Amino acid sequence: MLDNEKETSTRAVNRGIARLGLAMALLLSLAAAASAQAQAPKTQLKVGDPAPDFTLIDTKRQPVKLSDFKGKKSVVLAFYVLAFTGG
């Protein structure tokens, strides 16, 4: 193996190790952020109670209130952990 080829191979290995380290650091920081999230507030709601009014941001970054749909449409909420977040 020529010195140039050996140097190129060493650089490729070092890049791979650096990428692996970066990926591990990213995963650890995501895990820490997920565990540090605030606990859900306590509520007195029971099954069958009407949902309290709330506002969420839609995919066009516009606020949408639950009360906007009262008497007009049925609303179904589904929460998927890390869906559509790039995480």
Summary of the structure (lengths in Angstrom):
residues: 87
radius of gyration: 24.0
end to end distance: 41.4
largest distance: 76.8
contacts: 109
relative contact order: 0.06
helix: 43%
strand: 7%
